[in-house]
Amino acid sequence: MGEAGRVARAVDGALDRSVVLGYTRIGSAVRSRWWPADPPPMALAGKRVLVTGATSGLGAAAVHGMLDLGAQVFLLGRDPVKVDRAVGEAIAASPGAKVVGEICDVGDLDDVRRWAADFAGRVPALHGLLHNAGTMTGDERTTTAQGHELTLAVHVLGPHLITGLLLDQLRAAGREEGASVVWMSSGGMYSARLHADDADDIEYRNGSYDGVQAYARTKRMQVVIAQEWASALTQDGIRVESMHPGWAGTPGVRQNLPKFERLTRPLLRSAEDGADTAVWLIATRPESGPGHFWHDRALRPVTWSGRGGPEAQAVERFLDYVVTATGMPLPS
């Protein structure tokens, strides 16, 4: 590594340790001076990409980024009106773009099964899958139609089930050109432990409920389960990653964290900036490594310095619960 590389690495590390500088638009503005090259023009031409939670914010920005690279994009949301509007906006921004609206409530496992069966019958191969659908509750625990805590269902159970149900489509693309699955996590996952002592713990039935903490914990769970999927699919031409977007000024942040948004507004990233690494991962499929957790086009540690990762028994209990709750085993 030359002197310039050592300096860049030192600056990059300092940005991460500061959190504020690394997660805001300052971090991406500085890192873009040395990060890997943009995908080549039309890098996704002829390829199919599915984006969940795609009607606004990071998801909508990712849709536009994929379309700019020539992909056919399946834009998934749970509100038909919002999906139709988002499809229209995408086509208006990229005339001639191939955009298909998909209606599914990712947190409702029965709806996921219904939609996935239909989708699999229409789409023979899927080159990219971005799990972006997200939610944040208040201080009252909310459950889905199947009785699962809402953030767990939307961030973990639904995406896991979708991945499994569309595995044949991902493998078909993986054998030909390669496929990528990306989980949109959050830097907030660093503040949360896995906490998987039993089913009540995983479902947030123990103690008082905190919606912000539940969000952070399920974002930690996403990183854990993405690692497991990455290990399971190494021989299938499918790369599985998780990443965090930094602090972006999205509708979700404005609605759920209004005080934080007001305080940090001048430094927040745009949605396009926040979605950049997700688009880049799917378009370039870079070499990855243990952890498979990315930010600003670089692998990042899954724990802060001095903190150990989740205990093996906690990971095992968590995975067992996800498999039991969804009926979808990890590939062996």
C-alpha positions, 0 to 999 in steps of 0.5 A: 500500500502506497502513501496515498493508500495509507492516508486514505485508510487512516482518514476512512477509519477516522470518519468511521470512529467519529460516526457523525462525519462518517455517516453524514454526507461529509463521509461519502463526499470525502470517500468518493475521492478514493472509493471503487469506480462507478459501475460501467454504463448499462452495467445492468442491461438485460438484467432483472432486479427486485427492490422492496420498499421501493415507493419512496426514500432509499428504495425509490432512489435505488430503483432510479439508480438501477434503471439508469444502469439499464436494469428491468426493475420490479418495484415492490410496495404494499400500497397500490396507489403509491406503487402506481405513482412510483412506477409513473415517476420512474418512467417519467425520469427514465423514458423507455425504462422497464418498470413493473409494479409489484404489490406485497406486504413484506410483513405479512407472511401469507401475502409474501407466499401469495405474491412470490408464487405469482412472481416466480411464475412470471420471472424465470431469473432474478439478478438482483434482490434489494431487501429495503422494506422497512418500518419503525414503530412507536413505544407500543408493540405492534403485531402482524396477521401471523402474530409476529412483532412488526419490525421483526416481520418486515426486516427479517422474517419477510425478507428471509422468506422472499429469498427462499421462495425466489431462490430458483430464480436467483440460482438461474441468474447466478449460473449464467451471469451471477446474482446479488442479494443485498439487505439494507441494514442501518448503522444503528445496528451497532448499538444493539445486541442480538438478544436471542435467548428465547422466542419471547426475547426475539419477538420483543415480549420481554420487558417494556417495548421500545420501537427505536431499539426494536428497529436497531435489533432487527437491523442487527438481525439482518446482518446476522442472517445475511452472513448465513445466507452468504455462507449457504449460497457460496457455490450458487453464483449468488453473493449476499451482502448487508450494508448501511446507508449512513444518515439519509434524509428520507421520509421515514427519518422525518416521520419517525425521528423528527428531532434527529432529522431537525438537528442533523438536516444540514448534514444528512445524505440524499436518498441517492447517496444513501442508496449508492452502495446498494446499487453499486453492490448489485451492479458490480458484485465485488469480492466480499469477505467475512461479515459481508457488511458494507458502507460507502463501497467498502467492507466494514466490521460488524461490531465496534472495536472492543465488542465481541460478536453475537454468541454462537448459541444466540445465533443458532437460536435466532436462526432456528426461530426464523426457520420455524416462523417462516417454514423456510430452511436455509439451504444446506 
